[in-house]
Amino acid sequence: MTTPAKLIVTLSCISLAALAAYAAADGDIHLVTDSGGDRTLTGEQAKAFRTTSDWLEARLTEVEAVRVGSTYADVTKHFKRDGGIAPVTKHRFVSLLCPFLKIDVEFEEKEGVKARHPLTATAKVVSVSKPYFERSFAD
């Protein structure tokens, strides 16, 4: 897993855990650091933290909806093909709502035959990567 992929998963987990365990009654958010210290988010920072965490959770839910057995049509509900050069049978997709959030997906047109571009709506997902952050590519 790449460092950017670890980042999104870690941020999401930390955000949810922080909201559940450290949200104070006054609306402040108390984050405990690895060094044993803490950081408190107040006012607009706390509001932005909650809003961003909720938004990222929704994007993560879209990623988790792409599973082995899903179809190309299912994938394209929340993702589009990314630009740039990619291996022939591995297809890189970018979130429609977050241009930095990506997944790599492999499809089969029929059992045992990896799908190539162009993909049919019924091509089946046989593998999907963990989500990762990466800048956009252009052809």
Sequence and secondary structure as in RCSB ss.txt:
>XXXX:A:sequence
MTTPAKLIVTLSCISLAALAAYAAADGDIHLVTDSGGDRTLTGEQAKAFRTTSDWLEARLTEVEAVRVGSTYADV
TKHFKRDGGIAPVTKHRFVSLLCPFLKIDVEFEEKEGVKARHPLTATAKVVSVSKPYFERSFAD
>XXXX:A:secstr
  HHHHHHHHHHHHHHHHHHHHB TTS EEEE TTS EEEE HHHHHHHHHHHHHHHHHHHHHHT  TT BHHHH
TTTEEE  S   SSEEEEEESS TTEEEEEEEEEETTEE  SS  TT EEEEE   EE      
